[in-house]
Amino acid sequence: VKEYQEKDKIRSKPDKNGKRGEAGKRLKQLQWIKEEKPSKTQKEWSKTQKRSRVIQSLKKKRREQGPYL
């Protein structure tokens, strides 16, 4: 009976910051956050895609305007 009481006491007892929660909860949250972050190549790829789209739109506008005289 004492074992169960101590476990309950640990989980319900506030930590130094005054927050209550189960042990290991932060680790699960950190792992979840790490999985969501895209890798470096994905970040770089999105930048290059944005740049290429801008360049394509500028070229299209120049074609529509015609040659400079």
VENWOLIN-V739676 format. One record per residue. N is the residue number from 0. RES is the residue in one letter. PHI is phi as a letter, one per 40 degrees, with the letter a starting at -180 (* if undefined). OMEGA is omega in whole degrees, -180 to 180 (none if undefined). Layout:
n->N res->RES phi->PHI omega->OMEGA
n->N res->RES phi->PHI omega->OMEGA
This chain:
n->0 res->V phi->* omega->-179
n->1 res->K phi->c omega->-180
n->2 res->E phi->c omega->-180
n->3 res->Y phi->c omega->-180
n->4 res->Q phi->c omega->-179
n->5 res->E phi->c omega->178
n->6 res->K phi->c omega->179
n->7 res->D phi->c omega->-178
n->8 res->K phi->c omega->-179
n->9 res->I phi->c omega->-177
n->10 res->R phi->c omega->-177
n->11 res->S phi->c omega->-178
n->12 res->K phi->c omega->180
n->13 res->P phi->c omega->179
n->14 res->D phi->c omega->-176
n->15 res->K phi->c omega->-179
n->16 res->N phi->c omega->179
n->17 res->G phi->g omega->-180
n->18 res->K phi->c omega->178
n->19 res->R phi->b omega->179
n->20 res->G phi->i omega->-179
n->21 res->E phi->c omega->178
n->22 res->A phi->c omega->179
n->23 res->G phi->g omega->-178
n->24 res->K phi->c omega->-180
n->25 res->R phi->c omega->-180
n->26 res->L phi->c omega->179
n->27 res->K phi->c omega->180
n->28 res->Q phi->c omega->-180
n->29 res->L phi->c omega->179
n->30 res->Q phi->c omega->-180
n->31 res->W phi->c omega->180
n->32 res->I phi->c omega->-179
n->33 res->K phi->c omega->-179
n->34 res->E phi->c omega->-177
n->35 res->E phi->c omega->-177
n->36 res->K phi->c omega->177
n->37 res->P phi->c omega->-180
n->38 res->S phi->c omega->-179
n->39 res->K phi->c omega->-177
n->40 res->T phi->c omega->178
n->41 res->Q phi->c omega->178
n->42 res->K phi->c omega->-179
n->43 res->E phi->c omega->-179
n->44 res->W phi->c omega->180
n->45 res->S phi->c omega->178
n->46 res->K phi->c omega->-179
n->47 res->T phi->c omega->178
n->48 res->Q phi->c omega->179
n->49 res->K phi->c omega->180
n->50 res->R phi->c omega->-178
n->51 res->S phi->c omega->178
n->52 res->R phi->c omega->179
n->53 res->V phi->c omega->180
n->54 res->I phi->c omega->180
n->55 res->Q phi->c omega->180
n->56 res->S phi->c omega->177
n->57 res->L phi->c omega->178
n->58 res->K phi->c omega->-180
n->59 res->K phi->c omega->179
n->60 res->K phi->c omega->179
n->61 res->R phi->c omega->179
n->62 res->R phi->c omega->-179
n->63 res->E phi->c omega->-178
n->64 res->Q phi->c omega->-178
n->65 res->G phi->g omega->-177
n->66 res->P phi->c omega->177
n->67 res->Y phi->c omega->180
n->68 res->L phi->b omega->none
